[in-house]
């Protein structure tokens, strides 16, 4: 399917995980200030990397283990206005960390969500959605190895895995510096959380964002403000 944004178009027909609000939120929320080099782990269609390219002057690398998603991101990168700053590698992050000496100011990822849930029949969707191919420990270890000393690691994960993920992050050497609860509809409990992690322990900034109004029909003003430079209708 083709998605038209204000400055670029994304195709996701070859990707197991389709474009949704998760990637768009991460791409609009992650702190790109002073970031010369950015890494997107598990880029899929490339939506997050392209959004970060629009928001910055950074060189952006991405890794994608699935062949079809890799080909899709190559196509989307090449057709974007920032193609010369976007690179994608068809490799797992575990292998990339062994072969790359590059260090990044910002690393982003929408990691596999499900630890022990029932798996769908689609093997590619399983690969994208479960932690079998990339555990939280591996994600945290690899990102920390590739991050500059003062760099930031930003992720979007399910709200109910927040405590588990943060505990594992602390063991690896991360401290949460910012988190945003993502509420799907006004009056409901958070379903996702955006986390920013750094090596240094700092005062934590915490807030929330609600995507839809109480009726679930209209986007809230705060969501429009965050993503307004991307969505055509905002």
C-alpha positions in Angstrom: 0.0 0.0 0.0 1.1 3.5 -0.7 1.1 6.3 1.9 1.5 9.9 0.9 3.0 12.3 3.4 3.6 16.0 2.9 7.2 15.6 1.6 7.5 11.9 0.7 5.7 8.7 -0.2 6.0 5.3 1.5 5.3 1.9 0.1 4.9 -1.0 2.5 3.4 -3.8 0.4 6.5 -6.0 0.8 6.8 -5.5 4.6 5.3 -7.9 7.2 4.7 -5.0 9.5 2.6 -2.2 7.9 2.8 1.5 8.6 1.0 2.6 11.7 1.0 5.2 14.4 3.9 3.6 16.3 6.5 4.3 13.7 5.1 7.7 13.0 5.2 8.6 16.6 8.8 7.5 17.1 9.9 9.3 13.9 8.3 12.5 15.1 9.3 12.2 18.8 12.9 11.1 18.8 15.4 13.9 19.7 17.4 14.7 16.6 19.1 17.8 18.0 22.8 17.8 17.3 22.7 14.3 15.8 25.2 13.9 13.0 24.8 10.2 12.6 21.6 8.2 13.3 20.9 4.4 13.2 17.5 2.8 12.7 17.4 -0.8 13.9 14.8 -2.9 12.1 13.8 -0.2 9.6 11.0 -2.1 7.8 9.6 0.2 5.2 12.0 2.9 6.3 9.3 5.3 7.6 11.1 6.2 10.8 14.5 6.8 9.1 12.9 9.0 6.4 11.0 11.0 9.0 14.2 11.6 10.9 15.9 12.6 7.6 13.2 15.2 7.1 13.7 16.6 10.6 17.5 16.8 10.5 20.6 17.1 8.4 21.9 13.7 9.7 23.4 10.8 7.9 21.0 8.0 8.6 21.9 4.3 8.5 19.4 1.5 8.9 19.6 -2.3 9.3 16.8 -4.7 8.2 17.2 -8.5 8.4 14.2 -9.4 6.2 15.0 -9.4 2.5 11.6 -8.1 1.3 11.5 -5.3 3.8 15.1 -4.4 2.9 14.2 -4.1 -0.8 11.1 -2.0 0.2 13.2 0.4 2.3 15.8 0.7 -0.5 13.0 1.8 -2.9 11.5 4.2 -0.4 14.9 5.7 0.5 15.9 6.1 -3.2 12.6 8.0 -4.0 12.8 10.3 -0.9 14.1 13.9 -1.1 17.0 12.8 1.3 18.2 9.7 -0.6 21.9 10.9 -0.4 21.7 10.8 3.4 19.9 7.4 3.8 21.7 4.0 3.8 20.2 0.6 4.5 22.0 -2.7 5.2 20.4 -6.2 4.7 21.9 -7.6 8.0 20.9 -8.3 11.5 21.9 -5.8 14.2 23.8 -8.7 15.9 26.0 -9.0 12.8 26.2 -5.3 12.1 27.6 -4.6 15.5 30.4 -7.0 14.8 31.4 -5.4 11.5 30.9 -1.7 12.1 33.2 0.7 13.9 30.8 3.6 13.4 29.3 5.3 16.5 26.0 7.1 16.5 24.5 10.2 18.2 21.0 8.7 18.1 19.8 5.2 17.7 16.0 4.4 17.2 14.0 1.2 17.1 10.5 -0.2 17.2 11.7 -3.6 18.6 9.8 -7.0 18.5 6.9 -6.7 20.8 5.8 -10.1 21.9 7.7 -12.4 24.3 5.5 -15.4 24.8 2.3 -14.7 22.9 0.7 -17.0 20.3 2.4 -16.7 16.9 0.6 -16.0 13.6 1.0 -18.3 10.6 2.9 -15.6 8.7 6.6 -16.3 9.3 7.7 -12.8 8.2 5.2 -11.2 10.5 6.4 -13.4 13.4 10.0 -12.3 12.7 8.9 -8.6 12.8 6.7 -9.0 15.9 8.4 -11.4 18.2 11.6 -11.3 20.2 13.0 -14.6 18.9 15.3 -13.0 16.3 16.2 -10.0 18.5 15.8 -10.2 22.3 15.5 -7.1 24.4 19.0 -7.9 25.9 20.5 -8.1 22.4 18.9 -4.9 21.3 20.1 -3.1 24.4 23.6 -4.5 24.2 24.0 -3.8 20.4 22.7 -0.3 20.7 24.9 0.5 23.6 28.0 -0.8 21.7 27.1 1.5 18.7 26.2 4.6 20.7 28.5 7.5 21.3 29.2 8.2 25.0 26.7 11.1 25.1 24.3 9.5 22.5 20.6 8.7 22.9 18.6 5.5 22.3 14.9 5.9 21.6 12.4 3.1 21.4 8.7 2.5 21.2 7.4 -0.6 23.2 4.2 -1.9 24.7 3.3 -0.2 27.9 3.0 -3.5 29.8 6.6 -4.4 28.9 8.0 -1.1 30.2 9.2 -2.2 33.6 10.8 -5.4 32.1 12.6 -3.4 29.4 13.8 -0.7 31.7 15.1 -3.2 34.2 17.1 -4.9 31.5 18.3 -1.6 30.2 19.6 -0.6 33.6 21.5 -3.9 33.8 23.1 -3.2 30.4 24.1 0.4 31.5 21.3 2.6 30.4 19.3 5.2 32.3 15.9 6.5 31.2 16.0 10.2 30.6 12.6 10.7 29.1 9.4 8.8 28.6 6.0 9.5 27.0 3.0 7.4 27.7 1.0 6.8 24.5 -2.8 6.8 25.1 -4.8 5.5 22.1 -8.0 7.3 23.0 -8.9 9.9 25.6 -10.0 8.3 28.9 -8.2 5.0 28.1 -5.0 3.5 29.7 -1.7 3.8 27.8 -0.9 1.0 25.4 2.6 2.1 24.3 5.4 4.0 25.8 8.2 6.0 24.1 11.5 5.8 25.9 14.7 7.8 25.6 17.8 6.3 27.3 21.3 7.5 27.9 24.4 6.3 29.7 24.4 9.2 32.2 21.8 9.4 34.9 19.7 12.5 34.6 16.5 14.0 35.8 13.7 12.2 34.0 11.3 14.1 31.8 7.9 12.4 31.7 4.6 13.3 29.9 1.9 11.6 27.8 0.2 12.0 24.4 -3.3 11.0 23.5 -3.9 10.0 19.8 -7.7 10.2 19.5 -10.6 12.0 21.2 -13.1 10.2 23.5 -15.2 9.1 20.5 -12.2 7.7 18.7 -12.9 9.6 15.6 -10.7 12.7 15.6 -7.0 13.2 16.3 -6.2 15.3 19.3 -4.5 18.7 18.9 -1.4 17.3 20.7 -1.0 14.5 18.2 -1.5 16.9 15.3 1.1 19.2 16.8 3.7 16.4 17.1 3.1 14.9 13.6 1.8 17.9 11.7 4.8 18.4 9.5 4.2 14.9 8.0 0.5 14.2 7.7 -1.2 15.8 4.7 -4.5 16.3 6.6 -3.0 18.1 9.5 
